[in-house]
Amino acid sequence: MPRTRVYEAVTERLEILDVEGRVDQALMPALDAEALRGLYRDMVLMRNFDDKALKLQRQGRMGTWPPIKGQEAVQAGVARAMGEHDWLIPAFREHGVMALRGVPLHLIYAYWAGDERGSCYPEGVRCFPVAVPVGSQWQHGAGVGLSLKLSGEDAVAVTFGGDGSTSEGDFHEALNCAAVFGVKAVFVIQNNQWAISVPLHQQTATATLAQKAHAYGMPGIQVDGNDVLAVYVATREAIQRARRGDGPTLIEAVTYRLGDHTTADDASRYRPEGEVEAWEGRDPIQRLRRHLEGAGLWDESQEAVLQEEAHAWVESQVKAFEEMAPQEPEAIFSSMYAELPPHLVEQMNELLAEVRS
C-alpha cells in the first residue's frame, strides 16, 4: 500500500496583543491613545447590539440572528484598516464591520426580520448586501476587485467568509481567478472553529487555512483573530499591497464563535464540554481593555459612560427599526429581478389577491 504524506506550507502567524493585554512593542502599530480607545469602543458597541439582537429574537420581535460574540476583534480591526472608498463584501456574520462601515444598525435588524429594505443602504455606503448562500460572496469579491483594477479606481474589495466556506468550490475559484488577474482584493476568513456543527478538522487536512493561498500564488497570513491589533496590522498591509497593484492577499483570523451558529442552533449538542469556557478566557474585548487599563488609558468611569452610550445608541436603533412602516407584501418579489419572469408574476398576483381579499 502506498503511504500518504502530508505536505505543510510555511505560513506566517501574527500576534501582537496577548491575553494578558501585553504587547510586542516591535510589532505595535502607530496608533495613538484615541485610536486604541476607538477600537475598544467599536468592539463594545458590537457586543451590545449583538446581545440586544438575541433578546429581540427570543421575544419574537426579529427573525433568526447569527451572533458575533467573540469575533469582534476581527471585524473592528478590518474596519479600522479599510479606506473610505474601499468596498465591503460580507457573508452573513459581519454585522459589526457593516455597522462600522456605515450600514445603519436599524437596517441590519430589519434584514434579519425579513424586511427587504434591510438591504437598501444609504447612498455612498460601499457595502454589498448580506450573502447567506455559503461561499458565494468570495466570487463577488474577486469580481469587484477585478473591476477596481480595470477602472483604475483607488479602492480595494475586502471580502469575508467563514472556515466552512473554504470547502466550497466558490472559494477556490475566486482565489484562483483573483491571483491570476492580480485583482485589488483582500480575502478574510473568520475561522471560528465551527461551520454549524462541523469542526475545522473536518473541513481541511492542512495545518492552516491561510496556507491555501500558496496554491494560488498569493500571500497568506494567519493572525490571532482575538487580537484586534494583529488583525488591523495584517489587513492594513494587505490593503496597501492591493492598492499598489501587487495583487490579493488571504488572511485567516483564528477566533471562536462563543454563541450558537444562529438562534436556530444549539451548539451544546456538538461542542466539547469546556471548550467555550476556555475560549472565553481569550475574549478580545477584555484583552484590549487590560492593555488600555495597564497603559493608564481606561478606567471604570470611562467604562460606565461607554456602556451607557452604547445602550442608548442600540435602543435608538431598535426604535428606528420597529417604527419602520410595514413593507408591502410584493417586496419579496420586487427585489429579485429587474423584470420578473412570468411564473413569479403569477405567484405575486396570487399572494396579493390573498392578502388583500
Secondary structure, 3 states (H helix, E strand, C coil): CCCCCCCCCCCEEECCECCCCCECCCCCCCCCHHHHHHHHHHHHHHHHHHHHHHHHHHCCCCCCCCCCCCCHHHHHHHHHHCCCCCEEECCCCCHHHHHHCCCCHHHHHHHCCCCHHHHCCCCCCCECCCCCCCCHHHHHHHHHHHHHHHHCCCCCEEEEEEHHHHHCHHHHHHHHHHHHHCCCEEEEEEECCEECCEEHHHCCCCCCCHHHHHHHCCCEEEEECCCHHHHHHHHHHHHHHHHHCCCCEEEEEECCCCCCCCCCCCHHHCCCCCHHHHHHCCCHHHHHHHHHHHCCCCCHHHHHHHHHHHHHHHHHHHHHHHCCCCCCCCHHHHCCCCCCCHHHHHHHHHHHHHHCC
